[in-house]
Amino acid sequence: MLRGLIPLPTDALAGAYYPWAGQNWGFVAGVPYKNISLTDVFSQLYPWRSLAMDLIRHGIPPLWNSFSFSGYPLLANWQSAPFYPLNLLMLIFGNIHGYGIMVFLQPILTASFMYIFLRQLKLSRVAASLGGLVSAYSGFVMVYLEYATIGQIMIWLPLVLYLFEKYFEKRQIRFLALSSICLFPVLTGGFFQPAFYVILIASLYFLFRCLSLPSTTNKSKLITLGAAFILIGIATAAIQLVPTAELLKYSIRNLDSNITDYHYGLLPLQNLVSFLAPDFFGSPATANYWGAIQYQEATGYFSVIALALTIVGISAKKRGWRLNLFSTLFIGSVLLAFDNPIGRLIYQLKFPLLSTGYASRWLIITAFSGAFLSAAAIERFNQKKLTFVLSVILGILVLIYGLIWKAVIPISPNHIPVVLRNLLLPIALLVAGIAICIFIRNKNWAKWLLLILIAFDLGRFTIKFTPFSKPQYTSQAIPVFEYIKSQSKFDRVISDSGPILPANTWIYPKLYSPTGYDPLLIKDYAVFFRGLNMGQEKASEINGRLDDGLFTRYLNLVNLNSPLIDLVGAKYLLTVKYDPYGKIRPWGKINEGAVNPDHYKPVFEDGETAVLQNQKVLPRASLYYNAESETDSVKAVEKLVAGFDFRNKILIDKEHPIQYIPGEDDTVEITGYSANKVNFRVKTQNGAYLFLTDTFFPGWQVSINGKRGEILRADSVFRAVEVPQGDTHIEMIYSPNSYKAGAAISTTSLLFIVILPIFKIRNRKVKGGKK
């Protein structure tokens, strides 16, 4: 950071994807990149959040993303996280540097809050430091560090637990109020599963804390009070939750093939070895990962030394309710993360929301529980027991090493050197830990040395995995994008297959596209895109099956010559040039076998990247006079696929649509276009349908010459408005009721949380004065 680099993997964007990879970034042979597995950061999370911050900076509510999927909700997709409080850093320091500072602060805040929580429980400094270190730098949190979601949410859990403890110590309602406020960043942090885990652990902790009180205490009253403040805390985030609930209803989330493709994220049992050796299956940072599931989803590592301490903590004889709670959470989360009858239960019973996320993310709870248990174990510090556990783990790793060395365990010969090499460090750490336990007689010194050993272990893991990049990779002007922006205001851009223009990265130069990538993709639009990739097959029958089966969150063009590409306003196609040997070269040629020259014409080149112009594209806004009724959005797509003449006629979600007579001088002009608003000026002699190829979604409203009108669903997923004769001003505004209701609930809840403690304090003073 001090050298001007940012903790973002945009080095992979600049080094592996065109047109960025075709620029001169000061490297002779291209930008060297560290970790290609983190593409979601620069193709989803950072562009969405930076877009939201740009809108807020201009005083515009971050409700709608007009750049992807022909437009779709921004706030409601949750992962854009526009109201997460630490986004303030992006507003102060700029998007890229503010995001970097936010990522930088994550482990510092997590460790600090865990430290004060454990100190509140009267643990020693070394134990609290160890707990803070493990919770902040555990494997699952670190591999998601640059996503700024999971770890950012987990920051607040130890602070909530600390505030609970302060409430039980002082019995002052303000501590419960503060804990409620902490649930706002938890639920606006952009990721459902860790938010659920935080609320689950916090609720269980408060419950068992109440049950541990003396029998003379009114426990039911305290439990009710705690539940009320947790619910109020959840309500503070209604501004995020209510719009997201609306989008979930229309999305593909329950039909996402990505979840089933990865077996619901249930880890194979052999992945248990990753608790002992994090890179047993290699690492994407060294380009040799060969595991059964994505590396980020399979990293339960939180230091082999901390794991040994956790086992000691679980097996302790003198136990309190906290040790029992976190031991149960540790064991239960491992069972739910791995493929076994218990782990599969959530997906067999189809638990709402949980069954649509990866099971492996229960390892977040595993690591947090391990941080608490290892801190408790170092506090008591039974050297003999710890030495025994370390020795057993060492024996297991040495045995595995020997069996792989002798080829007893069936592993591909290509992977054996990777496995053996990556077993050496955990073996060395275990030997060092055993040596500390045996030879360092001063227990305090031994504790601190073990802490240093864990710090080295987790620090090495973090540095190995985490890339840093130059800040200009996403902000520097690229000739290809500058050309498109100079030629067109509203026309959309698409890309050929290959390493070019990854999903959503067109948001950086503020270009529009009909494609995109989002787990909460609108289902109707996904159905339309299936039809688009099919093209037009006039022999096709309307059979109602286009919306059956699973969907993908990745909307990529397969059929570049589909006539329906013209309908979505995709005027520019980006592609790379290949030499005769299939290598991407500046002197190469475009793949003419995939691109119809009658459809696309080359208009611009820059290095390896070529821009082709669609010769048949329709404008984003146009006037239609003939309409056909089709109230079923799926059948509308099937009609389009079957050869419907979409250039001269539109399909309207309305019975008995009016047919208009074309006027000689009819015109339409987009006079204003922003995130949540589109303005038009239309002149018609006899009236017409104004057709806009932006996605239809609840919450869009229209005014016609200042009077409320109706937006019709057209051609399955787009918008249309009936325009009267004459000179007409039309304004479309995205103002969803879900956002208004959520904002009202959030405001009311926050006011209640702020006012209640003040009321309690004043009431107490009045009573004290009477006495």
MARFINU-937325 format. One record per residue: x, y, z of N, C-alpha, C in turn. Coordinates in steps of 0.1 Angstrom, whole numbers, plus 5000, padded with zeros to 4 digits. Layout:
N
XYZXYZXYZ
...
% end
This chain:
771
500849885000500050005000500950135000
502050125008502950245008503650264995
503750164987504350174974503350214963
502150254967501150304958500350194952
500450074956499649964951498349944959
497349874952496049864958495749714960
495149664971494849524972493649484964
493849484951492849444941493549354931
492849254925493449164915493349224901
493349354899493149404886494449384878
495549334884496649294876496349184866
495349094870494948984862494049044850
493249154853492549214842493449274832
494449344836495449414827496349314821
496549194827497549104821496948994813
495648964815495048844808493948874799
493348994800492149024792492249144784
491849134771491849244762490549334763
490649464760491749534755492749584765
492549554777493549604787494949534785
494949404782496249334780496949384768
496349464759497049514747497649644749
497549704762498149834764499549824770
500249934769501649944774501549994788
501649904798501549944812502949954818
503949974810505349984815506049844816
505449744811506049614811506449574797
507549504795508049464782507149354777
506849254785506149134780504749124786
504149234789502749234795502749234810
501649264816501549274830501549144837
502549114846502548984853501448984864
500648884864499548884874499748764883
499148784895499448684906498448574907
497148614907496048524911494848534902
494748454892493648464882492348414888
492348354899491148294905490248404911
490748524912489948634918489248724909
488848674897488248754887486948814891
486248744900484948804905485048944911
486248964917486449094923486349214913
487049194901487049304892485949294882
485149184882484049174872482649174879
482649174892481449194899481549294910
482249264921482149334934482649474933
483849494928484349634927483649714917
483349674905482649764896481249794901
480549704907479149734912479249844923
480249814932480349914944480850044939
481750054929482250184924481150254917
480350174910479150234903478250304913
477950224924477050274934477550404940
478950404943479550524949479450644939
479650614926479550724917478250794917
477150704918475850754918475550844931
475950784942475750854955476550994954
477750994949478551114948477851224940
476951184931476151274923474751294928
474551244940473251264947472151184941
472451074934471450984928471350854936
470250814941470050684948470650574939
471450484945472050374937471050254935
470050284927468950184926469050094913
469550154902469450084889470850084882
471249964877472449954869472049944854
472250054847471850064833472850004824
474049954829475149914820475149764817
474549674825474549534823473149474821
473049364814471749294812470649384806
471049484798470149584793469449654804
470049664816469549734828468949634837
469349644850468749564861468949624874
468349584885468549654898469949644903
470449754909471749764915471749744930
470949824937470849804951470349664955
469349624948468649494952469549374950
470649384942471449264940472349224952
472249314962472849284975474449304975
475049234965476549234965477149374961
476249464956476749594953476949674966
476249634977476449684991476649834991
475749914985475950054985475850124998
475150065008474950135021475850085032
476849995028477749955038478550075043
478650095057479150215062480650245058
481450145057482850175054483050215039
481950215031482050275018482350415018
482150475030482450625031483950645027
484750555029486250565025486350585010
485450525003485450534988484950674984
484050724992483550864989484650964992
485350945003486451035007487651034999
488150914996489450894990489350854975
488150844970488050794956487750644956
487150594946486750454945487950364948
488950374940490050264940490850274953
491250394957492050404969491150384982
489850424981488950404993488750254995
488550184983488350034984489549974990
490750014985491949954991492149985006
491750095010491850125025490850045032
489650025027488649945033489149795035
489749745024490349605025491449605035
492349705035493449715045492949715059
491849785062491349795076490649675081
490249585071489449465075490149385086
491349335084491949255095492249325107
492549455106492849545117491649555126
490549585121489249605128488849465134
488949355126488549225131489349185143
490649195142491549165153491349245165
491049375163490849465174489549435182
488449415174487249385181487249245188
487949145182488049025189488949035201
489949115201490749135212490049195224
489249305221488449365232487349275238
486849185229485849095233486448995243
487648935239488248835247488848895260
489249025259489749085272488549115281
487349145276486249165284485849035291
486248915286486048785292487148755302
488048855304489248835313490348745309
490448725295491548655290492748735290
493948675291495148745291495448815277
496448905277496748975265497248875254
498048775257498548685247497348605242
496448565250495248485245494348565237
494148695241493248785233493948815220
495248835220495948865208495948745198
496048625203495948505195494548495189
493548515197492148505192491948605181
492448725183492248835173492948805160
494248745161495048715150494348605141
493948505148493348385141491948425134
491148505141489848545135490048635123
491148725124491348825113492048765101
492848665103493648615092493448465089
492248415093491948275090491848265074
492048135070492048115055490848165048
489648125052488448165045488248315044
488648385054488448525054489548595045
490748535045491848595037491648565022
491148445018490948425004489848514998
488948565007487948655003488248795007
489448825011489848955015489449065005
489849044993489649154983488249164977
487449064981486049074977485349184986
485849214997485249315006483849275010
483549155012482249105016482249025029
482748895027482648805039483448865051
484648905049485548955060484949085065
484449165056483849295061482649275070
481949165067480749135076481249075089
482248985088482748915101483349015110
483749135105484349235114483549255126
482149265124481249315134480849215144
481049085142480648975151481248995165
482548995166483149005179482749135186
482549245179482049365185480649355191
479749285184478449255189478549175202
479349065202479548985214480149065226
481049155223481649245233480549335239
479649385230478549475235477549395244
477349275240476449185248477049165262
478349145262479049125275478949255284
479149365277479049495284477649515290
476649475282475249485287475049405300
475449275300475349195311476149235323
477249315321478049365331477349495337
476949585328476449715333474849715334
474249625326472749625325472249765320
472949825310472549945304472049925290
470849965287470249935274471049995262
471850085265472650145253473550045247
474049945254474849845248474149755239
472849725242472049645233471649725221
471449855223471149945212472349955202
473549965208474749965199474949835192
474649725198474749585192473749585180
472549635182471649645171472149715159
472749835162473249915151474349835143
475149755151476149675144475649575134
474349545135473749455125473449525112
473449655112473349725099474449695089
475749715093476849685084476849535081
476449445090476449305088475449275076
474349335076473349305066473349385053
474149495054474449575041475749545036
476449445041477849415036477949335023
476849295018476849235004476949085003
476649015014476748865013475848805023
474848715018473848665027474448565038
475248465033475648355042476448405054
477448485053478148535065477248615074
476348695068475348775076474548685084
474048575078473248475085474048415097
475348385094476148325104476348415116
476548545113476748645124475548645133
474348655127473048665134472848535142
473148415136473048295143473948285155
475248315154476148305165475748405176
475448535171475048635181473748595189
472848535182471548495189471848385199
472648285194472948175203473748215215
474648305213475548355224474648425234
473748515229472848595239471948495246
471448395239470548295246471248225257
472448165254473148085264473748175275
474048305272474448395282473348415292
472148435287470948445296470748325305
470848205298470648075305471648055316
472848115315473948095324473748175337
472748265337472648355348471948285360
472148335372471548275384470048245382
469548155389468148115388467148225392
467648315400466748425405466548535394
467248525383467148625373465948585364
465248695359464148675350464648655336
464948525333465648495321464848515309
463548485310462648495298462548645294
462548735303462448875300463748915293
464848875297466148905291466248845277
465748725275465848665262464948735252
463748775257462748855249463348985245
464049045254464649175252465749165241
466649065243467749035233467149005220
466148925219465548895206464949015199
464349105207463749225202464849315196
465949325203466949415197467649355185
467749225185468349155173467349185161
466049165163465149185152465149335148
465249425158465249565154466549595146
467649535150468949545143468749495128
468049385127467849335113466949435105
466049495112465149595105465849715101
466949755108467749875103468249855089
468449735085468949705071467849685061
466549715064465449695055465649765042
466349875042466649955030467349865020
468149765025468749675016467949545014
467349495025466749365025465449365017
464649465018463349465011463449464996
464349554990464549544976465149414971
466049354980466649224976465649114976
464749124986463649024986462749024974
462549154969461749164957462549104945
463849134944464549084932464648934933
464848874945464948724947463748664940
462548724942461348664937461348654922
462048744915462048744900463348684895
464248644903465648594899465748444896
466848404891467148264889467748194901
467848264912468648214923468348064927
467048024927466747884930466947794919
467247844907467447764895468947774890
469847824898471147854894471947724892
472447694880473147564877474547564884
475047684888476347694894476347624907
475247624915475247554928475247404926
474447354917474447214915475747164908
476347244899477547204892478647174902
478647254913479747234924479147144936
478147064933477646974943477247054956
476647164954476147254965477247304973
478547294969479647334977479947244988
479347124988479747024999481146974996
482046985005483446945003483646795004
484446734995484746594997485546575009
485446455015486046425028487646445027
488146415016489646425015490146565017
489146665016489546805018489846835033
489546745042489846765056491346785058
492146735048493646745050494046895048
493146975042493447115040493447195054
492847135064492947195078494447185083
495147085078496547065082497547125072
497247125059498147175049497347255039
497247385040496347465032496547445017
497747415012497947404998498247264994
497747165001497847024998497447004983
496347064979495947054965496447164956
497547234960498047334952497347474955
497747574948497147704950497047774936
495947854934495847934922496948044921
497548084933498548184932499848124926
500047994926501147934919500747854907
499447874903498947804891499047654891
498847594902498947444903497847384911
496747454912495647404920494847294913
494647184920493947064913492847014922
492347094931491247044940489947024933
489046954941487746914935486747034934
487047144941486147264941487047384941
486447504939487247624938488047644951
489247694950490147714961489547794972
488847904968488247994977487147934986
486547834980485447764987485847644995
487147614995487647495002488747525012
488847655016490047685025489547705039
489647595047489247605061490447635070
491547655064492847665072492847785081
493247765093493447885102494647865111
495647795105496947765111496947625118
497847545114497847405120498147415135
498947515139499147525154497847565161
497147665155495847705161494847595161
494947505150494047385150494347295162
495647275165496047195176495447255189
495647385190495047445202493547435203
492847445192491447425191491047285196
491747185192491447045197491647035212
492747105217492947105231491747175238
491347285232490247355238488947275239
488647205228487447125227487447005237
488646955239488746835248489046875263
488947005266489247045280488246985290
488746955302487846895312486946995319
487647105323486847215329486247305318
484947295318484247355307483147455312
482947565305481847655308480947655296
479947735296478947735285479547795272
480447885274481147945261481947835254
482647755262483547655256482547545249
481547515256480547425250479947475237
479547605237478847665226479847665214
481047715216481947725204482447595200
482547495209482947365205481847305196
480547325200479447275192479447345178
479647475178479647545165480747495156
481947465162483047425154482747285148
482347195156482047055151480847055141
479847135145478647135136478947205123
479747305123480047375110480847285101
481747205107482547115099481647005092
480746955100479746855095478946915084
478547035085477647095075478447135062
479747155064480547195052480947075043
480946955049481546845042480346755037
480646675027479646585021479446465030
478346465037477946365046476346375047
475746275053474246285055473746415061
474546465071474146585078474346705069
475446715063475746825054474746835042
474246715037473346715026471946755030
471646755043470246765048469746905044
470447015045469947145041469547155027
470247085018469847085004468746985000
468646885008467546785006466246845010
466246925022465046985027464847125021
465747165013465647295006465347415015
466147425025466047545035466147675027
465147765029465147885021466547965023
467048015012468248095011469548005013
469547935024470747855028470947745017
469947685011470147585002470547634988
470647764986471047824974472447884975
473147854986474547894988475447774990
476747804989477747694990477847645005
477747515006477847455020479247485026
480247495018481647505023481747635031
480847735029480947865036480647845051
480247735056480147705070481547715076
482547705068483947705074484247845079
483447945076483548075082483348065098
482247985101482047965115483147875121
483547775114484647695119485847775123
486247865114487447945117487248045129
486048105130485748195141485748115154
485048005154485047925166486447875170
487247835160488547795162489447905168
489148035164489848145170489548155185
488248145189487848145203488448035211
488347915205488847795212490347785214
491047835204492547835205492947945215
492148055216492548155226492248105240
491148025242490847965255491847865258
492447785249493447685251494747745255
495147855249496447915252496347985266
495148025269494948085283495247985294
494747865292494947755302496347695300
496647675288497947625283498447505290
497947395286498347265291499447215281
500747235285501847205275501947055271
501646965281501746825278500646785268
499446835270498346795261498546855247
499046985247499347045234500446975226
501446935234502546855227502046725221
501146655229500646535224499746555211
498946655211498146685199498946725187
499946815190500846845179501646725173
501946635182502746515178501846425170
500546415174499646325166499446385152
499246515151499046585138500246565130
501446585136502746565129502846425123
502446325132502546185127501546165115
500446225115499446205104500046265091
500646385092501246445080502446375075
503246325084504446245080503946115073
502946055079502445925073501845955059
501146065058500546105044501746125035
502746195039503946225031504546095026
504746005035505345875032504545795022
503145795024502345715016502245775002
502345905001502345974987503745944981
504745954989506145934984506245794978
505645694984505745554980504545524970
503845624966502745614956501645514961
501445504974500345424980499045494978
499045624981497845704979497745744964
496645704957496645734942496445874939
497545944935497546084931498346084918
497846174909498446194896499946224897
500846164890502246194891502546344889
501746414882502046554880501746634893
500946574901500546644914501446614926
502046494925502846454936503946554941
504746614932505746714937505046834944
503846874939503146984945502746944959
502146834961501746784974502846774984
503946704980505046684989505746814993
505846904983506447034986505647114996
504247114994503347185003503147125016
503547005018503446935032504646975041
505747025035506947045042506747165053
506147275049506047385058505147345070
503947295068503147255080503947155089
504647065083505446975091506547045099
507147145093508147225100507547305111
506347365108505647445119505347355131
504847235128504547145139505747105147
506847085140508147055147508547165156
508447295151508747415158507847425170
506547395168505547405179505847305190
506247185187506547085197507847125204
508847175197510047225203509747335213
508847425210508547535220507947475232
506947385230506247325242507247245251
508247185245509147095252510247175259
510847265252512147325256511947465263
510847535260510647665267509847635279
510547645291509847625303509047735308
509347855305508547975309507247975301
506147945307504847935300504548065292
504748175298504448305291505248315279
506548285279507448295268506948195257
506548075261506047975252504748015245
503948085252502648135246502948235235
503848335238504148435229504848375217
505748285219506448215207505448145198
504448075204503448005196502648115189
502348225195501648335188502448385176
503748395178504548445167504548335155
504648215159504648105149503348105141
502148125148500948135141500848255132
501448365137501448495129502248475116
503348405117504148375106503448285096
502748185101502048085093500948155085
500048235092498948295086499348415077
500448485081500948595073501548545060
502248435060502848375048501648325039
500648265044499548225036498848345029
498648455037497948575032498848635021
500048655023500948715013501048635000
501148505002501148414990499948434981
498748444987497548444980497148584974
497448684982496848814979497648904969
497048944958497649024948497549174951
498449254947498349404948498549454933
497849564930497949614916498049764916
498449814904498449954901497050014900
496850124906495450184906494950224893
495750244883495350294870494750194861
494850064864494349954855492949974851
492050024860490650034857490250174853
491150274854490750414852491450474840
492550414835493250474823492350454811
492350564803491650554790492150454781
491350374775491650264765491150304752
492050304741491550354728490250294723
490150164724488950094720487650154726
487750174739486550234746486350374742
487450454741487250594737486650604723
486950514714486350524701484850494702
484450394709483050364710482250474716
482850534726482150644733482050764724
483050784715482950904706481950884695
481650754692480650734681479250714686
479050684698477650654702477450694717
476150734720475850764733475150644740
474350574734473450474740473650334735
474350314723474350184717475150094726
474849964726475449864734476649794728
477449734736478649664732478549514736
479049424728479149284731480549234728
480949114732482249064729482248924724
483248884717483348754712483848664723
483848534722484348444732485948464732
486548424743487948434745488248534756
489548564757490048654768489848804765
488548844764488248984760487049024767
487049144773485949214779485249124789
485849084800485149004810483849064815
482948984820481649034824481649154833
480849254830480649374838481749474838
482949434831484049534831483849654822
482749644814482449764806481849874815
481649844827481149944837482250044839
483550004839484650104841484650214831
484550194818484450304809483050354806
482050304814480650344813480050314799
480250194795479550144783478450054786
477550034777476349954779476449814773
475849714779475849584773474549504776
474149414767473049324770473449204778
474749184780475249064787475649104801
476149004809476549034823476648904831
476848924844477148804853476648844867
475648774872475048804885474248684890
474448634902473648524907472148554909
471848684909470448734910469948784897
470448734886469948764873468448744872
467748834866466248834864465948714855
465048624859464748504852464148534838
463248624837462648654824463748694814
464748774819465848814810466748694806
466948604815467648484812466948394802
465648384803464848314793465048384779
464948514779465048594766466448564760
467448554769468848534764469048394758
468248304763468348164757467848174743
466748254741466148264728467148344719
467848444724468748524716469848434711
470348344720471448254716471048154706
469748124706469148024696469048094683
468848224683468648294670467148284666
466948284653465548264648465448144640
464648054644464347924637462947914634
462547954622461147964618460347834619
461147724620460447594621460147564636
460647644645460447624659458947624663
458547544673457247544678457147624691
456047684694455847744707455347634717
456247584725455947464733455947494748
456347624752456347654766457447594774
458547544768459547484775460847564776
460847684771462047764771462547804785
461647804794461947844808462147724817
462247604812462447484820463947464824
464147394834465547354838466247454845
467647434846468447524854468947634845
469447744851469947864844471347894848
472047964840473348014844473348154847
474248194857474348334861475248414851
475948344842476748404832476048414819
475748534815475048554802476148594792
476548494784477548514774476948484760
477348564750476848534737477548414731
476648324725477148204718476948224703
475848274700475448294686475648444682
476848474677477148614674476248664662
475748574655474948614643473448614645
473048594657471648594660470948724656
469848724648469148844645468648924657
468448854668467948914680468949004687
470248994683471249084688470949224683
470349234671469949364666468849424675
468049344680466949394688467349464701
468449414707468949464720469849584719
470049634707470749754705472249734706
472749614703474249584704474849624691
475449744691475949804678477449764676
478149734687479649714686480049574691
480849504684481349374688482849384689
483349344701484749344704485349204702
486449194695487049064693488549074692
489248964694490748974693491148914679
492348934675492948894663493948784665
493848684656494648564658495548544645
496748494648497648464637497348324632
497948274621497648144616497748024625
498548044636498747934646497847944658
496848034657495948044668496348134680
497448204678497948294688497348434687
497048504698496548644697497748734694
497648804683498748894678498149024672
498949134673498449264667498349254652
499149174646499049154631498149044626
497348984636496448874632495248924626
494248834624493048864617491848814626
490748874624489548834632489048694627
488348624636487848494632486648504623
486848514610485748534601484748414601
485248294606484348184606483248204616
483448284627482448304637481648424635
482148514626481448644625481048664610
479748684608479148704595479548844589
480348844578480748984573479549064569
478449004565477249084562476649144574
476949094586476349144598477249244605
478549214604479549304611480649354602
480949484604481949544596483049604605
484349564603485449624611485549774609
485549844621485649994620486750054628
487449974637488550024645489349914650
490649944651491649844657492549914666
492949844676494049894685494749764690
495949744685496749634689496049504685
495849414695495249284693493749294692
493149404696491649414697491049484684
489949434680489249494668487849524672
487349634667485949674669485149654656
484049574657483249554645481849624648
481349674637480049744639478949664633
477849644641476649574636475949654626
475749604614475149684603473649684604
473049594612471649584612470949614625
471749674634471249704647470049804647
469149784657468049874659468449974669
467850094669468150194679467550154693
468150214703467750184717466250224719
465850334713464550384714463950404700
462750354697462150364684460650374685
459950404674458550404674457950294666
456950224671456250114664454750154663
454150094652452750134650451850004650
452449894648451749764648452149684660
451149624667451449544679450549424679
451149324686450449194688450349164703
449249114707449149084722449848944725
450648954736451248824742451548854756
450648804765450748834779451748734786
452148634780453048534786454448564781
455348604790456748654786457548534779
457348414784458048304778457648274764
456248274762455748254748456148374739
456348494745456848604737458248574731
459048524739460448484735460348374724
459448284726459348174717458848214703
457948324704457548374691458648454684
459448514692460648584686461548484679
461848374686462648264681462048204668
460748194668460048134657459948224645
460548344645460548434634459648554634
459248594645458348714646459148834640
458448914633459049034626459149144636
460249144644460349234655460849374649
461149384637461549514631460349604628
459249544626458049614622456849604631
457049524641455949494650456449454664
455649494674456149454688455049364694
455549284704454649204712454349274725
453049294728452649384739451949294750
452249314762451549244773450249324776
449349314767448049384768447149324758
445949304763444849244754444449354744
444249314731443649394721444449534719
445749524716446449644715445949734703
446149864704445749954693446749944682
446249964670447149974658447150114653
448350174652448450314648448750334633
448550454628448950484614450150564614
451250524608452450594608452350744602
453050834608453050974603454350994596
454351094587455451124578456651174586
456351254596457451324603457551284617
457151164620457251114634458751094638
459051134650460451124655460451094670
461551034675461751004689463251034692
463451104703464751134708464951114723
466051054727466351044741467051174745
466351244754466851384757467651374771
467451264778468151254791468251104795
469451064799469550924803470550914815
469950864826470750844838470350714845
470850684856470650554862469150524865
468450614871467050594875466050674866
466550734855465550814848465950824833
464950814825465150834810464050934805
464551034798463651134792463651124777
462451144771462251134757461451254752
461651294739460751384732460251314720
458951294719458351224708457451314700
457551304687456551374678455851274670
454551264670453751174662452551244656
452251194644451051254638449751184642
449851054645448650984649448750904662
449850914668450150834680451050714676
451650644686452550534683452850464696
453650354695454250294707455750334708
456050394719457550424721458150294727
459150244720459750114724461150144729
461550104741462850114746463449984750
464649944745465149814748465949814761
465349864771465749854785464849754792
465349684802464649574809463449634816
462349564815461149584822461249524836
460949604846461049554860460049634869
459449574879458549654888459249764894
458649884895459250004901459450104890
459450074878459550174867458250234865
458250374865456950444863457150544851
456050584846456250684834455250794836
455650914832454751024831454751074816
453551104811453451154797452851294798
453651384794453351534795452851564809
453551504819453251534833452251454840
451551364832450451284837450951134838
450551064848450950924850450450834839
451350754834450950664823451250524827
451250434817451550294820452650244811
453650174818454750104810454249964807
454349924795453949794790455149704788
455049574791456049484788456049454773
457149474766457149454752458249354748
458049274738458949174733459549094745
458749064754459048974766459649044777
460749124775461449184786461749334785
461249404775461549544773460349634777
460549764775459449854779458849924767
457649954768456950034758455850124764
455650234758454650334762453750374750
452450384753451550434742451650584742
452050644731452250784730451150854722
450550964727449451024719450051104708
449151154699449551234688450051374693
450951434685451451564689452951554694
453251674700454651684706454551634721
455251534725455051464738456351454745
456351494758457551474767457251354776
458151254776457951134784459051114793
458751074805459851054815459550924822
460550834822460550704829461450724841
460850684853461650694866461550564873
462750524878462750394886462650444901
461450414907461150454920460450344927
461050224930460350114935459750124949
458650074951458050074964458849994975
459549894970460449814979461449904985
462049994977463050084983462450184993
461350234989460650334998460250265011
459650145011459250075023460450045031
461549995025462749955032463350075039
463450195032464050315037463150355049
461850345049461050385060461250305072
461350165070461550075081462950095087
463950115079465350145084465350265092
464750375087464750505094464050495108
462850425108462150405120462950325130
463550225126464250135135465450205141
466250285132467350355137466950465147
465850535144465350635154465050565167
464350455167463950385179465250345187
466250295180467450255187468150375193
468150485187468850605192468050665204
466650675202465850745212465650665224
465550525223465250445235466250455246
467550445244468550465255468450605261
468250705253468150845258466850855267
465750795263464550795271464750715284
465450605284465750525296466650605306
467650675300468550755309467750865316
466950935308466151045314465150995324
464550885321463550825330464150785343
465450735342466150695354466550815363
466850925356467251045363466051105370
464851105364463651155370463251075382
463350935381463050855393464050875404
465350895400466350925410466051055417
465551155410465251285416464151275426
463051195423461951175432462451105445
463351005443463850935455464551035464
% end
